[in-house]
């Protein structure tokens, strides 16, 4: 998804965070489907919930930043927490494959960026 970021309210840091949120949303969504197809512990409710929470938090944070809402910092703080939980869940998989590692890494990058936006 391409965004035309010409609005005055979007700083370079915010642009980076929007990009990371977009990427993290996509990776978490892909990983959720991958995990459901694998079954077993990968399809555990808590793990799928962490993936979907993260994807939705990223989507909401991105949206609040794009429109310049003064609530974006609150959403970014919640997003950082959701991303950390998701990263931990992915890293906790016994047979952590490349998809799990990629998801965890993306979640950590997004969490860091969202923490910066949250202040």
C-alpha contacts under 8 A as a table, 3 or more apart, distances in Angstrom:
res1	aa1	res2	aa2	distance
5	X	10	X	6.98
5	X	15	X	7.62
5	X	66	X	7.87
6	X	10	X	7.54
7	X	10	X	5.92
8	X	11	X	7.61
9	X	68	X	6.11
10	X	14	X	5.72
10	X	15	X	6.23
10	X	65	X	7.60
10	X	66	X	7.37
10	X	68	X	7.37
11	X	14	X	5.05
11	X	15	X	6.11
12	X	15	X	5.00
12	X	16	X	6.22
13	X	16	X	5.12
13	X	17	X	6.23
13	X	113	X	7.98
13	X	117	X	7.60
14	X	17	X	4.96
14	X	18	X	6.07
14	X	65	X	7.11
14	X	117	X	6.91
15	X	18	X	5.09
15	X	19	X	6.24
16	X	19	X	5.10
16	X	20	X	6.19
16	X	113	X	7.57
17	X	20	X	5.00
17	X	21	X	6.00
17	X	62	X	7.68
17	X	110	X	6.95
17	X	113	X	5.38
17	X	114	X	6.29
17	X	117	X	7.53
18	X	21	X	5.10
18	X	22	X	6.19
18	X	61	X	7.78
18	X	62	X	5.05
18	X	65	X	7.08
18	X	66	X	7.56
19	X	22	X	5.12
19	X	23	X	6.22
20	X	23	X	5.08
20	X	24	X	5.94
20	X	106	X	7.77
20	X	109	X	7.18
20	X	110	X	5.25
20	X	113	X	7.45
21	X	24	X	5.08
21	X	25	X	5.97
21	X	58	X	4.77
21	X	59	X	6.71
21	X	61	X	7.30
21	X	62	X	6.02
21	X	110	X	5.98
22	X	25	X	5.20
22	X	26	X	6.34
22	X	58	X	6.77
22	X	59	X	6.85
22	X	62	X	7.04
23	X	26	X	5.22
23	X	27	X	6.23
23	X	106	X	7.49
24	X	27	X	5.11
24	X	28	X	6.00
24	X	54	X	7.92
24	X	55	X	6.80
24	X	58	X	6.84
24	X	103	X	7.49
24	X	106	X	5.67
24	X	107	X	5.99
24	X	110	X	6.60
25	X	28	X	5.33
25	X	29	X	6.12
25	X	54	X	6.99
25	X	55	X	4.18
25	X	56	X	7.05
25	X	58	X	5.59
25	X	59	X	6.34
26	X	29	X	5.19
26	X	30	X	6.16
26	X	55	X	7.21
27	X	30	X	5.13
27	X	31	X	5.96
27	X	102	X	7.93
27	X	103	X	5.90
27	X	106	X	7.52
28	X	31	X	4.96
28	X	32	X	6.07
28	X	51	X	5.37
28	X	52	X	6.92
28	X	54	X	6.93
28	X	55	X	5.59
28	X	103	X	6.31
29	X	32	X	5.22
29	X	33	X	6.64
29	X	51	X	7.05
29	X	52	X	6.87
29	X	55	X	6.25
30	X	33	X	5.40
30	X	34	X	6.23
31	X	34	X	4.84
31	X	35	X	5.96
31	X	51	X	7.47
31	X	99	X	6.67
31	X	100	X	7.26
31	X	103	X	7.05
32	X	35	X	5.11
32	X	36	X	6.19
32	X	48	X	5.97
32	X	51	X	6.08
32	X	52	X	7.20
33	X	36	X	5.14
33	X	37	X	6.29
34	X	37	X	5.28
34	X	38	X	6.34
35	X	38	X	5.01
35	X	39	X	6.22
35	X	42	X	4.84
35	X	43	X	5.43
35	X	48	X	7.70
36	X	39	X	5.24
36	X	42	X	6.67
36	X	43	X	4.83
36	X	48	X	7.97
37	X	43	X	7.79
38	X	42	X	6.38
38	X	43	X	7.06
39	X	42	X	5.53
39	X	43	X	4.77
39	X	44	X	7.85
40	X	43	X	5.64
40	X	44	X	6.90
41	X	44	X	5.11
41	X	93	X	7.42
42	X	47	X	6.77
42	X	48	X	7.71
42	X	93	X	7.09
43	X	47	X	6.79
43	X	48	X	6.27
44	X	47	X	5.40
44	X	48	X	6.29
45	X	48	X	5.25
45	X	49	X	5.89
46	X	49	X	5.05
46	X	50	X	6.19
47	X	50	X	5.11
47	X	51	X	6.36
47	X	86	X	7.61
47	X	89	X	6.01
47	X	90	X	7.59
48	X	51	X	5.08
48	X	52	X	6.13
49	X	52	X	5.14
49	X	53	X	5.82
50	X	53	X	5.10
50	X	54	X	6.08
50	X	82	X	7.07
50	X	85	X	6.48
50	X	86	X	4.95
50	X	89	X	7.05
51	X	54	X	5.23
51	X	55	X	6.22
51	X	86	X	5.69
52	X	55	X	4.99
52	X	56	X	6.05
53	X	56	X	5.28
53	X	57	X	5.97
53	X	82	X	6.28
54	X	57	X	5.08
54	X	58	X	6.06
54	X	79	X	6.75
54	X	82	X	4.97
54	X	83	X	5.34
54	X	86	X	6.39
55	X	58	X	5.24
55	X	59	X	6.24
56	X	59	X	5.01
56	X	60	X	6.14
57	X	60	X	5.16
57	X	61	X	6.02
57	X	75	X	7.42
57	X	78	X	7.13
57	X	79	X	4.93
57	X	82	X	6.87
58	X	61	X	5.17
58	X	62	X	6.03
58	X	79	X	5.96
59	X	62	X	5.25
59	X	63	X	6.23
60	X	63	X	5.08
60	X	64	X	6.21
60	X	75	X	7.14
61	X	64	X	5.18
61	X	65	X	6.19
61	X	72	X	6.25
61	X	75	X	5.29
61	X	76	X	5.52
61	X	79	X	6.77
62	X	65	X	5.23
62	X	66	X	6.08
63	X	66	X	5.13
63	X	67	X	6.42
64	X	67	X	5.52
64	X	68	X	6.20
64	X	69	X	5.29
64	X	71	X	6.97
64	X	72	X	5.06
64	X	75	X	7.56
65	X	68	X	5.02
65	X	69	X	6.21
65	X	72	X	5.50
66	X	69	X	7.85
68	X	72	X	7.36
69	X	72	X	5.58
70	X	73	X	7.15
71	X	74	X	5.51
71	X	75	X	6.55
72	X	75	X	5.09
72	X	76	X	5.97
72	X	118	X	7.57
73	X	76	X	4.98
73	X	77	X	6.17
73	X	117	X	5.91
73	X	118	X	4.11
73	X	119	X	7.02
74	X	77	X	5.18
74	X	78	X	6.46
74	X	118	X	6.33
75	X	78	X	5.17
75	X	79	X	6.02
75	X	118	X	7.80
76	X	79	X	4.82
76	X	80	X	6.08
76	X	114	X	4.87
76	X	115	X	6.64
76	X	117	X	6.37
76	X	118	X	5.40
77	X	80	X	5.20
77	X	81	X	6.55
77	X	114	X	6.34
77	X	115	X	5.88
77	X	117	X	7.85
77	X	118	X	5.17
78	X	81	X	5.18
78	X	82	X	6.25
79	X	82	X	5.00
79	X	83	X	6.01
79	X	111	X	6.88
79	X	114	X	6.67
80	X	83	X	5.11
80	X	84	X	6.22
80	X	110	X	6.97
80	X	111	X	4.01
80	X	112	X	6.94
80	X	113	X	7.95
80	X	114	X	5.37
80	X	115	X	5.86
81	X	84	X	5.17
81	X	85	X	6.27
81	X	111	X	7.01
82	X	85	X	5.17
82	X	86	X	6.14
83	X	86	X	5.06
83	X	87	X	6.09
83	X	107	X	4.87
83	X	108	X	6.54
83	X	110	X	6.85
83	X	111	X	5.42
84	X	87	X	5.08
84	X	88	X	6.22
84	X	107	X	6.53
84	X	108	X	6.26
84	X	111	X	6.30
85	X	88	X	5.17
85	X	89	X	6.18
86	X	89	X	5.00
86	X	90	X	6.15
86	X	104	X	6.95
86	X	107	X	6.85
87	X	90	X	5.18
87	X	91	X	6.08
87	X	103	X	6.90
87	X	104	X	4.04
87	X	105	X	7.10
87	X	107	X	5.57
87	X	108	X	6.43
88	X	91	X	5.08
88	X	92	X	6.00
88	X	104	X	7.14
89	X	92	X	5.03
89	X	93	X	6.82
90	X	93	X	5.67
90	X	96	X	7.17
90	X	100	X	5.18
90	X	101	X	6.98
90	X	103	X	6.99
90	X	104	X	5.75
91	X	96	X	6.45
91	X	100	X	6.73
91	X	101	X	6.74
91	X	104	X	6.42
92	X	96	X	7.36
93	X	96	X	5.03
93	X	100	X	7.74
96	X	99	X	7.85
96	X	100	X	5.59
96	X	101	X	6.62
97	X	100	X	5.35
97	X	101	X	6.30
98	X	101	X	5.01
98	X	102	X	5.93
99	X	102	X	5.08
99	X	103	X	6.06
100	X	103	X	5.11
100	X	104	X	6.11
101	X	104	X	5.11
101	X	105	X	6.11
102	X	105	X	5.19
102	X	106	X	6.14
103	X	106	X	5.17
103	X	107	X	6.06
104	X	107	X	5.06
104	X	108	X	6.20
105	X	108	X	5.17
105	X	109	X	6.33
106	X	109	X	5.17
106	X	110	X	6.16
107	X	110	X	5.10
107	X	111	X	5.99
108	X	111	X	5.04
108	X	112	X	6.21
109	X	112	X	5.26
109	X	113	X	6.37
110	X	113	X	5.12
110	X	114	X	6.02
111	X	114	X	5.08
111	X	115	X	6.03
112	X	115	X	5.21
112	X	116	X	6.47
113	X	116	X	5.21
113	X	117	X	6.45
114	X	117	X	4.98
114	X	118	X	6.06
115	X	118	X	4.99
115	X	119	X	6.43
116	X	119	X	5.35
